[in-house]
């Protein structure tokens, strides 16, 4: 819930040009995401609500971050389109799954890795706005994570489509 509440805070900070604070919010959000997952597994506190909210919060943070970074010309608009297209594809699977009695698919390792790479890339791309060596290193590293994240994000999307096809085929026509 805290991560969801931080989304508009981040958006206001980035739009206002408070990059250091925006980076701090992104870093804190990433830390709380990691901590939430560790504690949920360690304390056996995994819930259906948490399994739905966690990826939703990740996607919302990715979307808002991309919109804000594109608005600031930190990243190109095509990057937003590539990420949103994958999520739209997955949203289109939900009615198919529901029609066959399935809820959202379990998050795959490729999906988690892609999300991690993207959430790691964005603060680096924002940091790349810093002049000098730090900005240059952050730009190269940030774009490396961006490309890995896009690849893994889309790989996970293709795997989700394949999994949906297998489930639907096993059920037969409705």
Contact map, one row per residue, 1 for C-alpha under 8 A:
111110000000000000000000000000000000000000000000000000000000000000000000000000000000000000000000000000000000000000000000000000000000000000000000000000000000000000000000000000
111111000000000000000000000000000000000000000000000000000000000000000000000000000000000000000000000000000000000000000000000000000000000000000000000000000000000000000000000000
111111100000000000000000000010011000000000000000000000001000000000000000000000000000000000000000000000000000000000000000000000000000000000000000000000000000000000000000000000
111111100000000000000000000000000000000000000000000000001001100000000000000000000000000000000000000000000000000000000000000000000000000000000000000000000000000000000000000000
111111111000000000000000000000000000000000000000000000000000000000000000000000000000000000000000000000000000000000000000000000000000000000000000000000000000000000000000000000
011111111100000000000000100010000000000000000000000000000000000000000000000000000000000000000000000000000000000000000000000000000000000000000000000000000000000000000000000000
001111111110000000000000000000000000000000000000000000000001100100000000000000000000000000000000000000000000000000000000000000000000000000000000000000000000000000000000000000
000011111111000000000000000000000000000000000000000000000000000000000000000000000000000000000000000000000000000000000000000000000000000000000000000000000000000000000000000000
000011111111100000000000100000000000000000000000000000000000000000000000000000000000000000000000000000000000000000000000000000000000000000000000000000000000000000000000000000
000001111111110000000100110000000000000000000000000000000000000010000000000000000000000000000000000000000000000000000000000000000000000000000000000000000000000000000000000000
000000111111111000000100000000000000000000000000000000000000000110010000000000000000000000000000000000000000000000000000000000000000000000000000000000000000000000000000000000
000000011111111100000000000000000000000000000000000000000000000000000000000000000000000000000000000000000000000000000000000000000000000000000000000000000000000000000000000000
000000001111111111101100000000000000000000000000000000000000000000000000000000000000000000000000000000000000000000000000000000000000000000000000000000000000000000000000000000
000000000111111111100100000000000000000000000000000000000000000000011000000000000000000000000000000000000000000000000000000000000000000000000000000000000000000000000000000000
000000000011111111000000000000000000000000000000000000000000000000010001000000000000000000000000000000000000000000000000000000000000000000000000000000000000000000000000000000
000000000001111111000000000000000000000000000000000000000000000000000000000000000000000000000000000000000000000000000000000000000000000000000000000000000000000000000000000000
000000000000111111100000000000000000000000000000000000000000000000000000000000000000000000000000000000000000000000000000000000000000000000000000000000000000000000000000000000
000000000000111111111100000000000000000000000000000000000000000000000000000000000000000000000000000000000000000000000000000000000000000000000000000000000000000000000000000000
000000000000110011111110000000000000000000000000000000000000000000000000000000000000000000000000000000000000000000000000000001000000000000000000000000000000000000000000000000
000000000000000001111111000000000000000000000000000000000000000000000000000000000000000000000000000000000000000000000000000000000000000000000000000000000000000000000000000000
000000000000100001111111100000000000000000000000000000000000000000000000000000000000000000000000000000000000000000000000000000000000000000000000000000000000000000000000000000
000000000110110001111111110000000000000000000000000000000000000000000000000000000000000000000000000000000000000000000000000000000000000000000000000000000000000000000000000000
000000000000000000111111111000000000000000000000000000000000000000000000000000000000000000000000000000000000000000000000001001100000000000000000000000000000000000000000000000
000000000000000000011111111100000000000000000000000000000000000000000000000000000000000000000000000000000000000000000000000000000000000000000000000000000000000000000000000000
000001001100000000001111111110000000000000000000000000000000000000000000000000000000000000000000000000000000000000000000000000000000000000000000000000000000000000000000000000
000000000100000000000111111111000000000000000000000000000000000000000000000000000000000000000000000000000000000000000000001000000000000000000000000000000000000000000000000000
000000000000000000000011111111100000000000000000000000000000000000000000000000000000000000000000000000000000000000000000001000000000000000000000000000000000000000000000000000
000000000000000000000001111111110000000000000000000000000000000000000000000000000000000000000000000000000000000000000000000000000000000000000000000000000000000000000000000000
001001000000000000000000111111111000000000000000000000000000000000000000000000000000000000000000000000000000000000000000000000000000000000000000000000000000000000000000000000
000000000000000000000000011111111100000000000000000000000000000000000000000000000000000000000000000000000000000000000010000000000000000000000000000000000000000000000000000000
000000000000000000000000001111111110000000000000000000000000000000000000000000000000000000000000000000000000000000000000000000000000000000000000000000000000000000000000000000
001000000000000000000000000111111111000000000000000000000000000000000000000000000000000000000000000000000000000000000000000000000000000000000000000000000000000000000000000000
001000000000000000000000000011111111100000000000000001000000000000000000000000000000000000000000000000000000000000000000000000000000000000000000000000000000000000000000000000
000000000000000000000000000001111111110000000000000000000000000000000000000000000000000000000000000000000000000000000000000000000000000000000000000000000000000000000000000000
000000000000000000000000000000111111111000000000000000000000000000000000000000000000000000000000000000000000000000000000000000000000000000000000000000000000000000000000000000
000000000000000000000000000000011111111100000000000000000000000000000000000000000000000000000000000000000000000000000000000000000000000000000000000000000000000000000000000000
000000000000000000000000000000001111111110000000000000000000000000000000000000000000000000000000000000000000000000000000000000000000000000000000000000000000000000000000000000
000000000000000000000000000000000111111111000000000000000000000000000000000000000000000000000000000000000000000000000000000000000000000000000000000000000000000000000000000000
000000000000000000000000000000000011111111111000000000000000000000000000000000000000000000000000000000000000000000000000000000000000000000000000000000000000000000000000000000
000000000000000000000000000000000001111111111100000000000000000000000000000000000000000000000000000000000000000000000000000000000000000000000000000000000000000000000000000000
000000000000000000000000000000000000111111111100000000000000000000000000000000000000000000000000000000000000000000000000000000000000000000000000000000000000000000000000000000
000000000000000000000000000000000000011111111000000000000000000000000000000000000000000000000000000000000000000000000000000000000000000000000000000000000000000000000000000000
000000000000000000000000000000000000001111111000000000000000000000000000000000000000000000000000000000000000000000000000000000000000000000000000000000000000000000000000000000
000000000000000000000000000000000000001111111100000000000000000000000000000000000000000000000000000000000000000000000000000000000000000000000000000000000000000000000000000000
000000000000000000000000000000000000001111111110000000000000000000000000000000000000000000000000000000000000000000000000000000000000000000000000000000000000000000000000000000
000000000000000000000000000000000000000110011111011000000000000000000000000000000000000000000000000000000000000000000000000000000000000000000000000000000000000000000000000000
000000000000000000000000000000000000000000001111111000000000000000000000000000000000000000000000000000000000000000000000000000000000000000000000000000000000000000000000000000
000000000000000000000000000000000000000000000111111100000000000000000000000000000000000000000000000000000000000000000000000000000000000000000000000000000000000000000000000000
000000000000000000000000000000000000000000000011111110000000000000000000000000000000000000000000000000000000000000000000000000000000000000000000000000000000000000000000000000
000000000000000000000000000000000000000000000111111111000000000000000000000000000000000000000000000000000000000000000000000000000000000000000000000000000000000000000000000000
000000000000000000000000000000000000000000000111111111100000000000000000000000000000000000000000000000000000000000000000000000000000000000000000000000000000000000000000000000
000000000000000000000000000000000000000000000001111111110000000000000000000000000000000000000000000000010000000000000000000000000000000000000000000000000000000000000000000000
000000000000000000000000000000000000000000000000111111111000000000000000000000000000000000000000000000000000000000000000000000000000000000000000000000000000000000000000000000
000000000000000000000000000000001000000000000000011111111100000000000000000000000000000000000000000000000000000000000000000000000000000000000000000000000000000000000000000000
000000000000000000000000000000000000000000000000001111111110000000000000000000000000000000000000000000000010000000000000000000000000000000000000000000000000000000000000000000
000000000000000000000000000000000000000000000000000111111111000000000000000000000000000000000000000000000000000000000000000000000000000000000000000000000000000000000000000000
001100000000000000000000000000000000000000000000000011111111100000000000000000000000000000000000000000000000000000000000000000000000000000000000000000000000000000000000000000
000000000000000000000000000000000000000000000000000001111111110000000000000000000000000000000000000000000000000000100000000000000000000000000000000000000000000000000000000000
000000000000000000000000000000000000000000000000000000111111111000000000000000000000000000000000000000000000000000000000000000000000000000000000000000000000000000000000000000
000100100000000000000000000000000000000000000000000000011111111100000000000000000000000000000000000000000000000000000000000000000000000000000000000000000000000000000000000000
000100100000000000000000000000000000000000000000000000001111111110000000000000000000000000000000000000000000000000000000000000000000000000000000000000000000000000000000000000
000000000000000000000000000000000000000000000000000000000111111111000000000000000000000000000000000000000000000000000110000000000000000000000000000000000000000000000000000000
000000000000000000000000000000000000000000000000000000000011111111100000000000010001000000000000000000000000000000000000000000000000000000000000000000000000000000000000000000
000000100010000000000000000000000000000000000000000000000001111111110000000000000000000000000000000000000000000000000000000000000000000000000000000000000000000000000000000000
000000000110000000000000000000000000000000000000000000000000111111111000000000000000000000000000000000000000000000000000010000000000000000000000000000000000000000000000000000
000000000000000000000000000000000000000000000000000000000000011111111100001000110000000000000000000000000000000000000000010000000000000000000000000000000000000000000000000000
000000000000000000000000000000000000000000000000000000000000001111111110000000010000000000000000000000000000000000000000000000000000000000000000000000000000000000000000000000
000000000010011000000000000000000000000000000000000000000000000111111111000000000000000000000000000000000000000000000000000000000000000000000000000000000000000000000000000000
000000000000010000000000000000000000000000000000000000000000000011111111111000000000000000000000000000000000000000000000000001000000000000000000000000000000000000000000000000
000000000000000000000000000000000000000000000000000000000000000001111111111110010000000000000000000000000000000000000000000000000000000000000000000000000000000000000000000000
000000000000000000000000000000000000000000000000000000000000000000111111110000000000000000000000000000000000000000000000000000000000000000000000000000000000000000000000000000
000000000000001000000000000000000000000000000000000000000000000000011111111000000000000000000000000000000000000000000000000000000000000000000000000000000000000000000000000000
000000000000000000000000000000000000000000000000000000000000000000001111111100000000000000000000000000000000000000000000000000000000000000000000000000000000000000000000000000
000000000000000000000000000000000000000000000000000000000000000000001111111100000000000000000000000000000000000000000000000011001000000000000000000000000000000000000000000000
000000000000000000000000000000000000000000000000000000000000000001001101111110100000000000000000000000000000000000000000000010000000000000000000000000000000000000000000000000
000000000000000000000000000000000000000000000000000000000000000000000100111111110000000000000000000000000000000000000000000000000000000000000000000000000000000000000000000000
000000000000000000000000000000000000000000000000000000000000000000000100001111111000000000000000000000000000000000000000000000000000000000000000000000000000000000000000000000
000000000000000000000000000000000000000000000000000000000000000000000000000111111100000000000000000000000000000000000000000000000000000000000000000000000000000000000000000000
000000000000000000000000000000000000000000000000000000000000000001000000001111111110000000000000000000000000000000000000000000000000000000000000000000000000000000000000000000
000000000000000000000000000000000000000000000000000000000000001001100100000111111111000000000000000000000000000000000000000000000000000000000000000000000000000000000000000000
000000000000000000000000000000000000000000000000000000000000000000000000000011111111100000000000000000000000000000000000000000000000000000000000000000000000000000000000000000
000000000000000000000000000000000000000000000000000000000000000000000000000001111111110000000000000000000000000000000000000000000000000000000000000001000000000000000000000000
000000000000000000000000000000000000000000000000000000000000000000000000000000111111111000000000000000000000000000000000000000000000000000000000000001001000000000000000000000
000000000000000000000000000000000000000000000000000000000000001000000000000000011111111100000000000000000000000000000000000000000000000000000000000000000000000000000000000000
000000000000000000000000000000000000000000000000000000000000000000000000000000001111111110000000000000000000000000000000000000000000000000000000000000000000000000000000000000
000000000000000000000000000000000000000000000000000000000000000000000000000000000111111111000000000000000000000000000000000000000000000000000000000000001100100000000000000000
000000000000000000000000000000000000000000000000000000000000000000000000000000000011111111100000000000000000000000000000000000000000000000000000000000000000000000000000000000
000000000000000000000000000000000000000000000000000000000000000000000000000000000001111111110000000000000000000000000000000000000000000000000000000000000000000000000000000000
000000000000000000000000000000000000000000000000000000000000000000000000000000000000111111111000000000000000000000000000000000000000000000000000000000000000100000000000000000
000000000000000000000000000000000000000000000000000000000000000000000000000000000000011111111100000000000000000000000000000000000000000000000000000000000000100110000000000000
000000000000000000000000000000000000000000000000000000000000000000000000000000000000001111111110000000000000000000000000000000000000000000000000000000000000000000000000000000
000000000000000000000000000000000000000000000000000000000000000000000000000000000000000111111111000000000000000000000000000000000000000000000000000000000000000000000000000000
000000000000000000000000000000000000000000000000000000000000000000000000000000000000000011111111100000000000000000000000000000000000000000000000000000000000000010010000000000
000000000000000000000000000000000000000000000000000000000000000000000000000000000000000001111111110000110000000000000000000000000000000000000000000000000000000000000000000000
000000000000000000000000000000000000000000000000000000000000000000000000000000000000000000111111111000000000000000000000000000000000000000000000000000000000000000000000000000
000000000000000000000000000000000000000000000000000000000000000000000000000000000000000000011111111100000000000000000000000000000000000000000000000000000000000000000001000000
000000000000000000000000000000000000000000000000000000000000000000000000000000000000000000001111111111110000000000000000000000000000000000000000000000000000000000010001000000
000000000000000000000000000000000000000000000000000000000000000000000000000000000000000000000111111111100000000000000000000000000000000000000000000000000000000000000000000000
000000000000000000000000000000000000000000000000000000000000000000000000000000000000000000000011111111000000000000000000000000000000000000000000000000000000000000000000000001
000000000000000000000000000000000000000000000000000000000000000000000000000000000000000000000001111111000000000000000000000000000000000000000000000000000000000000000001001001
000000000000000000000000000000000000000000000000000000000000000000000000000000000000000000000000111111100000000000000000000000000000000000000000000000000000000000000000000000
000000000000000000000000000000000000000000000000000000000000000000000000000000000000000000000000111111111000000000000000000000000000000000000000000000000000000000000000000000
000000000000000000000000000000000000000000000000000000000000000000000000000000000000000000000100110011111000000000000000000000000000000000000000000000000000000000000000000000
000000000000000000000000000000000000000000000000000100000000000000000000000000000000000000000100100001111100000000000000000000000000000000000000000000000000000000000000000000
000000000000000000000000000000000000000000000000000000000000000000000000000000000000000000000000000001111110000000000000000000000000000000000000000000000000000100000000000000
000000000000000000000000000000000000000000000000000000000000000000000000000000000000000000000000000000011111000000000000000000000000000000000000000000000000000000000000000000
000000000000000000000000000000000000000000000000000000100000000000000000000000000000000000000000000000001111101100000000000000000000000000000000000000000000000000000000000000
000000000000000000000000000000000000000000000000000000000000000000000000000000000000000000000000000000000111111100000000000000000000000000000000000000000001000000000000000000
000000000000000000000000000000000000000000000000000000000000000000000000000000000000000000000000000000000011111110000000000000000000000000000000000000000000000000000000000000
000000000000000000000000000000000000000000000000000000000000000000000000000000000000000000000000000000000001111111000000000000000000000000000000000000011011000000000000000000
000000000000000000000000000000000000000000000000000000000000000000000000000000000000000000000000000000000011111111100000000000000000000000000000000000011011100000000000000000
000000000000000000000000000000000000000000000000000000000000000000000000000000000000000000000000000000000011111111110000000000000000000000000000000000000000000000000000000000
000000000000000000000000000000000000000000000000000000000000000000000000000000000000000000000000000000000000111111111000000000000000000000000000000010011000000000000000000000
000000000000000000000000000000000000000000000000000000000000000000000000000000000000000000000000000000000000011111111100000000000000000000000000000111111001000000000000000000
000000000000000000000000000000000000000000000000000000000100000000000000000000000000000000000000000000000000001111111110000000000000000000000000000010001000000000000000000000
000000000000000000000000000000000000000000000000000000000000000000000000000000000000000000000000000000000000000111111111000000000000000000000000000010000000000000000000000000
000000000000000000000000000000000000000000000000000000000000000000000000000000000000000000000000000000000000000011111111100000000000000000000000110110000000000000000000000000
000000000000000000000000000000000000000000000000000000000000010000000000000000000000000000000000000000000000000001111111110000000000000000000000110111000000000000000000000000
000000000000000000000000000001000000000000000000000000000000010000000000000000000000000000000000000000000000000000111111111000000000000000000000000000000000000000000000000000
000000000000000000000000000000000000000000000000000000000000000000000000000000000000000000000000000000000000000000011111111100000000000000000100100000000000000000000000000000
000000000000000000000000000000000000000000000000000000000000000000000000000000000000000000000000000000000000000000001111111110000000000000001111110000000000000000000000000000
000000000000000000000000000000000000000000000000000000000000000011000000000000000000000000000000000000000000000000000111111111000000000000000100010000000000000000000000000000
000000000000000000000010011000000000000000000000000000000000000000000000000000000000000000000000000000000000000000000011111111100000000000000100000000000000000000000000000000
000000000000000000000000000000000000000000000000000000000000000000000000000000000000000000000000000000000000000000000001111111110000000001101100000000000000000000000000000000
000000000000000000000000000000000000000000000000000000000000000000000000011000000000000000000000000000000000000000000000111111111000000001100110000000000000000000000000000000
000000000000000000100010000000000000000000000000000000000000000000001000010000000000000000000000000000000000000000000000011111111100000000000000000000000000000000000000000000
000000000000000000000010000000000000000000000000000000000000000000000000000000000000000000000000000000000000000000000000001111111100011001100000000000000000000000000000000000
000000000000000000000000000000000000000000000000000000000000000000000000000000000000000000000000000000000000000000000000000111111110011111100100000000000000000000000000000000
000000000000000000000000000000000000000000000000000000000000000000000000010000000000000000000000000000000000000000000000000011111110001000100000000000000000000000000000000000
000000000000000000000000000000000000000000000000000000000000000000000000000000000000000000000000000000000000000000000000000001111111011000000000000000000000000000000000000000
000000000000000000000000000000000000000000000000000000000000000000000000000000000000000000000000000000000000000000000000000000011111111100000000000000000000000000000000000000
000000000000000000000000000000000000000000000000000000000000000000000000000000000000000000000000000000000000000000000000000000000111111100000000000000000000000000000000000000
000000000000000000000000000000000000000000000000000000000000000000000000000000000000000000000000000000000000000000000000000000000011111110000000000000000000000000000000000000
000000000000000000000000000000000000000000000000000000000000000000000000000000000000000000000000000000000000000000000000000000110111111111000000000000000000000000000000000000
000000000000000000000000000000000000000000000000000000000000000000000000000000000000000000000000000000000000000000000000000000111111111111100000000000000000000000000000000000
000000000000000000000000000000000000000000000000000000000000000000000000000000000000000000000000000000000000000000000000000000010011111111110000000000000000000000000000000000
000000000000000000000000000000000000000000000000000000000000000000000000000000000000000000000000000000000000000000000000000000010000111111111000000000000000000000000000000000
000000000000000000000000000000000000000000000000000000000000000000000000000000000000000000000000000000000000000000000000000110110000011111111100000000000000000000000000000000
000000000000000000000000000000000000000000000000000000000000000000000000000000000000000000000000000000000000000000000000000110111000001111111110000000000000000000000000000000
000000000000000000000000000000000000000000000000000000000000000000000000000000000000000000000000000000000000000000000000000000000000000111111111000000000000000000000000000000
000000000000000000000000000000000000000000000000000000000000000000000000000000000000000000000000000000000000000000000000100100000000000011111111100000000000000000000000000000
000000000000000000000000000000000000000000000000000000000000000000000000000000000000000000000000000000000000000000000001111110010000000001111111110000000000000000000000000000
000000000000000000000000000000000000000000000000000000000000000000000000000000000000000000000000000000000000000000000000100010000000000000111111111000000000000000000000000000
000000000000000000000000000000000000000000000000000000000000000000000000000000000000000000000000000000000000000000000000100000000000000000011111111100000000000000000000000000
000000000000000000000000000000000000000000000000000000000000000000000000000000000000000000000000000000000000000000001101100000000000000000001111111110000000000000000000000000
000000000000000000000000000000000000000000000000000000000000000000000000000000000000000000000000000000000000000000001100110000000000000000000111111111000000000000000000000000
000000000000000000000000000000000000000000000000000000000000000000000000000000000000000000000000000000000000000000000000000000000000000000000011111111100000000000000000000000
000000000000000000000000000000000000000000000000000000000000000000000000000000000000000000000000000000000000000001001100000000000000000000000001111111110000000000000000000000
000000000000000000000000000000000000000000000000000000000000000000000000000000000000000000000000000000000000000011111100000000000000000000000000111111111000000000000000000000
000000000000000000000000000000000000000000000000000000000000000000000000000000000110000000000000000000000000000001000100000000000000000000000000011111111100000000000000000000
000000000000000000000000000000000000000000000000000000000000000000000000000000000000000000000000000000000000000001000000000000000000000000000000001111111110000000000000000000
000000000000000000000000000000000000000000000000000000000000000000000000000000000000000000000000000000000000011011000000000000000000000000000000000111111111000000000000000000
000000000000000000000000000000000000000000000000000000000000000000000000000000000010010000000000000000000000011011100000000000000000000000000000000011111111100000000000000000
000000000000000000000000000000000000000000000000000000000000000000000000000000000000010000000000000000000000000000000000000000000000000000000000000001111111110000000000000000
000000000000000000000000000000000000000000000000000000000000000000000000000000000000000000000000000000000000011000000000000000000000000000000000000000111111111000000000000000
000000000000000000000000000000000000000000000000000000000000000000000000000000000000000000000000000000000001011001000000000000000000000000000000000000011111111100000000000000
000000000000000000000000000000000000000000000000000000000000000000000000000000000000010011000000000000000000001000000000000000000000000000000000000000001111111110000000000000
000000000000000000000000000000000000000000000000000000000000000000000000000000000000000000000000000000000000000000000000000000000000000000000000000000000111111111000000000000
000000000000000000000000000000000000000000000000000000000000000000000000000000000000000000000000000000000000000000000000000000000000000000000000000000000011111111100000000000
000000000000000000000000000000000000000000000000000000000000000000000000000000000000000001000000000000001000000000000000000000000000000000000000000000000001111111110000000000
000000000000000000000000000000000000000000000000000000000000000000000000000000000000000001001000000000000000000000000000000000000000000000000000000000000000111111111000000000
000000000000000000000000000000000000000000000000000000000000000000000000000000000000000000000000000000000000000000000000000000000000000000000000000000000000011111111100000000
000000000000000000000000000000000000000000000000000000000000000000000000000000000000000000000000000000000000000000000000000000000000000000000000000000000000001111111110000000
000000000000000000000000000000000000000000000000000000000000000000000000000000000000000000001000100000000000000000000000000000000000000000000000000000000000000111111111000000
000000000000000000000000000000000000000000000000000000000000000000000000000000000000000000000000000000000000000000000000000000000000000000000000000000000000000011111111100000
000000000000000000000000000000000000000000000000000000000000000000000000000000000000000000000000000000000000000000000000000000000000000000000000000000000000000001111111110000
000000000000000000000000000000000000000000000000000000000000000000000000000000000000000000000000000000000000000000000000000000000000000000000000000000000000000000111111111000
000000000000000000000000000000000000000000000000000000000000000000000000000000000000000000000001100100000000000000000000000000000000000000000000000000000000000000011111111110
000000000000000000000000000000000000000000000000000000000000000000000000000000000000000000000000000000000000000000000000000000000000000000000000000000000000000000001111111110
000000000000000000000000000000000000000000000000000000000000000000000000000000000000000000000000000000000000000000000000000000000000000000000000000000000000000000000111111100
000000000000000000000000000000000000000000000000000000000000000000000000000000000000000000000000000100000000000000000000000000000000000000000000000000000000000000000011111111
000000000000000000000000000000000000000000000000000000000000000000000000000000000000000000000000000000000000000000000000000000000000000000000000000000000000000000000001111111
000000000000000000000000000000000000000000000000000000000000000000000000000000000000000000000000000000000000000000000000000000000000000000000000000000000000000000000001101111
000000000000000000000000000000000000000000000000000000000000000000000000000000000000000000000000001100000000000000000000000000000000000000000000000000000000000000000000001111
